[in-house]
Amino acid sequence: MEIRIPEAAKKLRGSVRPPGDKSISHRALLLGGIAQGTSRIQGFLRAGVTDAMLGCLKTLGVDAEFMGDDDLVIVGRPWHIPHEILDCQNSGATIRMLLGALAAQPIEATLDGTQRLRKRPMKRVVHPLRRMGADIQGTDDQPPLTVRGRKLHGIDYEMPVASAQVKTAILLAALFAEGPTTIHEPGPSRDHTERMLRCLGIAVNAKDGEVELIPERGPLSAFSLVIPADISSAAFLISAAAVVPASKLKLKGVGVNPTRTGLLDVLQEMGADIRLENEHESGLEPIADLEIRHSKLRGVAVSGQRVVRMIDEFPIFAVAATQAEGETVVSEAAELRLKESDRIASLVGELQKMGAQIEAREDGFVVAGPTRLQGAAVDSHKDHRLAMALTVAGLIAEGSTVVRGAECIRQSYPDFISTLTSCGAELA
């Protein structure tokens, strides 16, 4: 699939709701599969990344049915031994979280996925789970991984890298362990799991980089949950409105969890006109409507804790940085090389094709701007976030842009193209 952008967009206008939050959808789906009884999830992200988790849970015996486009009903029950490999596809969240959830289940299961998934770091999950007593086997601790459920015990664990997926895997295992589990984070990572567990009545205490879970003795109860719009998907519309002239977009019901709003903070520091309205909470998650207008941007430095708070947004952030006055420097972001693609190498290479003054560094990149991008044929590298970022780059480029391999966008934002079109972009 190719996306063709014949010329730069004149303006983007409209009011839209981005798709449901991917991270929260993953967690709600998995907890719904563990809980006993019928759970209902509204606003669920129905896309490739969540299809992987849904398929694995169905293989384990969980019943799930959509009552509408994004209204999912799950009937949780004890998991049975799967008669086939659990296919996690290209979803790191699926395999890591399932490792934690399966570690204490009285069954044996093998998890695998794409060649890219087989190269993503799993030792950071496997090692703490083994310390809890888990039996996980695999060559060099990489997929395919076989889990044989055992009795687990709580641990006191110092995480070497801030990772919400690793933290979630440990917390899911801790639900079934003997005694409390305490996790020490080197920096803040997204806290959706802690919020959701507290919402379900689990004793989870978080303070000053320390998360403690005290397991319940009874089964997890079924629940109802409304999921906010995904700020990582909204990031493409936010950035597009900031850099396309004469633009004004309103995004409804977006999750603004402070562990996820690094891009908002950085763009506002760069001079972006972003306003939060109708702020409220649902399921312990903060939500707001966002209004974004075209703005003149200036370069900025991003490092440290802000990297963790916007780790998924760097492809589109780099596009915005090409339009900022001065130099933008991203450092301490080597984790980008371990995503769906090497997001430093692929991002820099593709934007250079469009004339961007961008240079790769081992742990980040440097952008000099502003630069009027030139239309070009670019490639997604099978990375959904890179494909969407390059599409936005095409909206501010002179001449025609072609984004190849754009089918991967369905992994997280199936309606991305139609949403941009409804806001005035010309795409084919």
C-alpha positions in Angstrom: 0.0 0.0 0.0 1.2 3.5 -0.9 0.0 6.9 0.3 0.4 9.7 -2.3 0.4 13.3 -1.1 0.4 15.4 -4.3 1.3 18.7 -2.7 1.6 20.5 0.6 -1.6 21.0 2.5 -3.0 24.5 2.6 -4.6 24.1 6.1 -6.1 21.4 8.4 -9.4 22.2 10.1 -11.8 20.1 12.1 -12.8 18.3 15.3 -12.0 14.6 15.6 -11.6 11.9 18.2 -8.4 9.8 17.8 -8.6 6.0 18.3 -8.6 4.4 21.8 -5.4 4.3 23.7 -3.3 1.3 22.7 -1.5 0.9 26.0 -4.7 1.0 28.0 -6.5 -1.3 25.6 -3.8 -3.9 25.9 -4.0 -3.8 29.7 -7.7 -3.8 29.9 -8.0 -6.7 27.5 -5.5 -8.8 29.4 -7.0 -8.1 32.8 -10.4 -8.8 31.4 -9.1 -12.2 30.3 -7.8 -12.9 33.8 -10.8 -11.6 35.7 -13.7 -14.0 36.4 -16.9 -13.0 34.8 -18.0 -10.6 32.1 -16.1 -7.4 31.5 -17.0 -4.6 29.1 -14.4 -2.2 27.5 -15.7 0.8 25.6 -13.4 2.8 23.3 -11.2 -0.2 22.7 -8.5 0.2 20.0 -9.4 -2.3 17.3 -6.1 -2.5 15.3 -3.2 -4.9 14.5 -1.4 -4.4 17.8 -4.4 -5.3 19.9 -5.4 -8.1 17.5 -2.3 -9.9 18.6 -3.2 -9.9 22.2 -6.9 -10.8 21.5 -5.8 -13.7 19.3 -3.5 -15.1 22.1 -6.2 -14.8 24.7 -8.7 -16.6 22.5 -6.2 -19.4 22.0 -6.0 -19.6 25.8 -9.8 -20.0 26.0 -11.0 -16.5 26.7 -14.3 -15.5 25.0 -14.4 -12.0 23.5 -16.9 -10.4 21.2 -17.3 -6.9 19.8 -20.8 -5.4 20.3 -19.9 -2.4 18.1 -16.8 -0.9 16.4 -15.0 -0.3 19.7 -17.2 -1.9 22.4 -15.7 -5.2 23.6 -17.2 -7.8 25.9 -14.8 -10.3 27.5 -15.8 -13.4 29.5 -12.8 -14.3 31.6 -12.2 -17.9 32.8 -9.3 -20.1 33.9 -6.9 -20.4 30.9 -6.4 -23.8 29.3 -3.2 -25.3 27.7 -3.0 -23.9 24.1 -2.7 -26.4 21.3 -0.7 -24.0 19.2 2.0 -21.4 19.6 0.7 -18.0 20.9 1.4 -15.7 18.0 2.3 -12.3 19.4 3.0 -11.0 15.8 5.1 -7.8 16.0 3.7 -6.7 19.4 6.3 -6.3 22.1 3.6 -5.3 24.6 1.7 -8.6 23.9 4.6 -10.9 24.5 6.1 -9.1 27.5 2.8 -8.7 29.3 1.7 -12.3 28.6 5.0 -13.6 30.0 4.1 -12.1 33.3 0.5 -13.2 33.2 1.3 -16.8 32.3 4.2 -17.2 34.7 1.8 -18.3 37.6 -0.9 -20.1 35.5 -1.0 -23.9 35.8 -0.3 -24.4 32.1 2.5 -24.5 29.6 2.5 -22.2 26.6 5.0 -21.1 23.9 5.1 -17.5 22.7 6.6 -16.3 19.4 6.2 -13.6 16.7 7.8 -11.9 13.7 11.5 -11.9 13.0 11.7 -8.3 14.3 10.0 -9.3 17.5 12.5 -12.1 18.0 15.2 -9.4 18.0 13.6 -7.1 20.6 15.0 -7.2 24.2 13.3 -9.8 26.3 15.9 -10.5 29.0 14.7 -7.4 30.9 11.4 -9.2 31.4 12.6 -12.8 31.7 15.2 -12.1 34.4 12.9 -10.5 37.1 10.2 -13.1 36.4 12.7 -15.9 37.0 13.7 -14.2 40.3 10.0 -14.6 41.2 10.3 -18.4 40.5 9.0 -18.4 36.9 10.1 -21.2 34.5 10.8 -19.5 31.1 12.9 -21.2 28.5 14.3 -19.9 25.2 17.5 -19.7 23.3 19.4 -16.7 24.6 16.1 -15.7 26.3 14.7 -14.6 23.0 11.4 -15.8 21.3 10.2 -18.4 20.9 9.8 -18.6 24.7 8.1 -21.4 26.6 6.5 -20.7 30.0 5.6 -23.4 32.4 3.4 -22.0 35.2 4.7 -22.3 38.7 4.1 -20.9 42.2 5.7 -17.5 42.4 7.0 -15.3 45.3 7.2 -11.6 45.6 10.5 -9.8 45.0 12.1 -6.4 45.6 13.4 -5.5 42.2 15.6 -2.6 40.9 14.8 -2.0 37.3 17.9 -1.2 35.2 15.8 0.6 32.5 12.5 2.4 32.9 10.0 0.3 31.0 6.2 0.2 31.5 6.0 -3.1 29.7 8.5 -4.8 32.0 6.9 -3.2 35.0 3.5 -4.5 33.9 4.8 -8.0 33.4 6.2 -8.0 36.9 2.9 -6.6 38.4 0.8 -9.2 36.5 3.0 -12.0 37.9 2.8 -10.3 41.4 -1.0 -10.6 41.4 -0.6 -14.4 41.9 2.6 -14.4 44.0 3.1 -15.1 47.6 3.9 -11.9 49.5 4.3 -8.3 48.2 6.4 -7.2 45.3 8.2 -3.9 45.2 9.6 -2.4 42.0 12.2 0.5 42.0 12.1 2.5 38.7 15.2 4.5 37.5 12.8 7.1 36.0 9.0 7.5 35.5 7.4 5.2 33.0 3.7 5.1 32.0 1.5 4.1 35.0 -1.6 2.8 33.3 -1.3 -0.6 34.9 -1.1 0.8 38.4 -4.1 3.0 37.9 -6.2 0.2 36.4 -5.3 -2.2 39.2 -6.2 0.3 41.8 -9.5 0.9 40.0 -10.1 -2.9 40.3 -9.4 -2.8 44.1 -5.9 -4.1 44.1 -3.5 -2.6 46.6 -0.9 -0.8 44.5 1.1 1.9 46.1 3.4 4.2 44.1 5.6 6.9 45.4 9.0 8.4 44.6 9.9 5.9 41.9 8.8 2.9 44.0 5.7 0.7 43.2 4.5 -1.9 45.6 1.7 -4.5 45.0 0.1 -6.5 47.7 -1.7 -9.5 46.1 -5.4 -10.3 46.8 -6.3 -13.8 47.9 -9.5 -14.0 45.8 -10.0 -13.9 42.0 -9.9 -10.6 40.1 -13.4 -9.2 39.6 -14.9 -8.4 36.2 -15.2 -4.7 35.4 -16.4 -2.0 33.0 -14.1 0.6 31.6 -14.2 3.5 29.1 -10.8 4.0 27.3 -9.7 7.5 26.4 -8.3 8.5 23.0 -4.6 7.6 22.5 -2.2 10.6 22.9 0.4 8.7 20.9 -2.0 8.6 17.9 -3.2 12.1 18.6 0.5 13.2 18.4 0.4 13.0 14.6 -2.6 15.3 14.4 -1.2 17.6 17.1 2.1 18.0 15.2 0.4 18.4 11.8 -1.7 21.2 13.1 1.3 22.9 14.6 3.3 22.9 11.3 0.7 23.1 8.5 -0.1 26.8 7.9 -3.5 28.2 8.9 -4.4 25.0 10.7 -6.7 24.6 13.7 -7.7 21.2 15.1 -9.7 20.1 18.1 -9.1 16.6 19.4 -11.7 15.1 21.7 -11.4 12.9 24.8 -7.6 12.5 24.7 -5.8 10.8 27.6 -3.4 13.2 29.2 -1.8 10.9 31.8 1.3 12.9 32.9 3.6 9.9 32.2 2.6 10.3 28.5 2.5 14.0 27.9 6.2 14.6 27.2 5.4 15.7 23.6 2.9 18.2 24.7 5.3 19.7 27.1 8.1 19.9 24.6 6.0 21.3 21.8 4.7 24.0 24.1 8.2 24.8 25.1 9.0 25.2 21.3 6.1 27.7 21.1 3.3 25.5 19.9 -0.2 26.8 20.6 -1.8 23.9 22.4 -4.7 24.3 24.8 -6.4 21.8 27.1 -10.1 22.0 27.7 -12.8 20.0 29.4 -10.3 18.3 31.8 -11.8 15.4 33.7 -11.1 11.8 34.8 -12.4 8.3 33.8 -11.1 5.1 35.4 -8.5 7.1 37.3 -7.1 8.3 33.9 -7.0 12.1 33.2 -8.7 13.2 29.9 -9.0 16.4 28.0 -10.0 18.0 24.7 -7.0 19.5 22.9 -7.1 22.6 20.6 -4.0 23.1 18.4 -3.2 26.0 16.1 -0.4 26.5 13.6 2.6 28.1 15.4 6.1 29.2 14.8 8.4 26.8 16.6 12.0 27.1 17.9 14.5 24.4 18.5 14.9 22.6 21.9 16.9 19.9 23.6 15.3 16.7 24.8 16.9 14.2 27.1 16.5 12.4 30.5 13.1 11.7 31.9 11.3 13.6 29.0 12.6 10.9 26.6 10.6 8.2 28.5 7.5 10.4 28.6 7.5 10.7 24.8 9.3 7.6 23.6 6.7 6.7 21.0 6.4 10.2 19.6 9.9 10.8 18.3 9.2 10.1 14.6 6.6 12.8 14.4 8.6 15.1 16.8 11.5 14.9 14.3 9.1 16.1 11.5 8.0 19.0 13.7 11.6 19.8 14.5 12.4 20.3 10.8 10.1 23.4 10.9 11.6 24.9 14.1 14.0 27.8 14.1 17.5 26.7 15.3 18.8 23.4 16.4 16.8 20.5 18.1 18.9 17.9 19.9 17.6 14.5 21.1 19.9 12.5 23.3 19.7 9.6 25.8 17.2 7.9 23.5 19.0 4.8 22.4 15.9 2.8 23.2 14.5 4.1 19.8 16.8 1.6 18.1 14.9 -1.3 19.6 11.4 -0.4 18.4 9.4 -1.8 15.5 12.3 -0.5 13.4 15.6 1.1 14.3 13.8 4.4 14.7 16.9 6.5 14.7 18.5 5.1 11.5 15.2 4.7 9.6 13.8 8.1 10.6 17.0 10.0 9.8 17.5 8.2 6.5 13.9 8.8 5.2 13.8 12.5 6.3 17.1 13.1 4.6 15.5 12.0 1.3 13.1 14.9 1.8 15.9 17.4 2.4 15.8 17.5 6.1 18.9 18.7 7.9 19.0 15.8 10.3 21.9 13.8 11.6 21.9 10.5 13.5 23.7 10.0 16.8 24.1 6.8 18.7 21.5 7.8 21.3 19.4 10.2 19.3 19.6 12.8 16.5 20.1 16.5 15.7 17.9 18.6 13.5 18.7 22.0 12.1 15.8 24.1 10.9 13.6 25.5 9.6 13.8 23.6 6.3 11.2 23.4 3.6 11.0 19.7 2.9 10.9 18.4 -0.7 8.5 15.7 -1.9 10.1 12.3 -2.3 9.5 8.5 -2.3 10.0 7.3 1.2 9.6 4.0 3.0 7.9 3.0 6.3 10.3 0.2 7.2 7.2 -1.6 8.3 6.9 0.8 11.2 3.5 2.3 11.8 4.7 5.4 13.6 7.3 6.2 10.9 4.7 5.7 8.2 2.4 8.3 9.8 5.2 10.7 10.5 6.3 10.6 6.9 2.8 11.2 5.8 2.7 14.4 7.9 6.0 15.4 6.4 4.4 15.1 3.0 1.8 17.6 4.1 4.5 20.3 4.4 6.7 19.3 1.5 7.0 21.0 -1.9 5.9 18.7 -4.7 4.6 15.1 -4.5 5.4 12.6 -1.7 4.9 8.8 -1.8 5.0 6.8 1.4 5.6 3.1 0.6 4.7 0.2 2.9 1.9 2.3 4.5 -0.3 -0.7 5.3 1.5 -0.9 8.7 -0.5 2.1 9.8 -3.4 -0.3 10.4 -1.4 -1.6 13.4 -2.4 1.4 15.5 -4.5 3.9 13.6 -6.6 2.3 10.9 -8.6 5.5 10.2 -5.5 7.8 10.0 -5.8 8.6 6.3 -9.6 9.2 6.4 -9.1 11.4 9.4 -6.5 13.6 7.7 -8.8 13.7 4.6 -11.7 14.9 6.7 -9.6 17.7 8.0 -8.7 18.9 4.6 -5.6 17.0 3.5 -5.4 15.7 -0.1 -4.3 12.1 0.0 -4.6 9.2 -2.4 
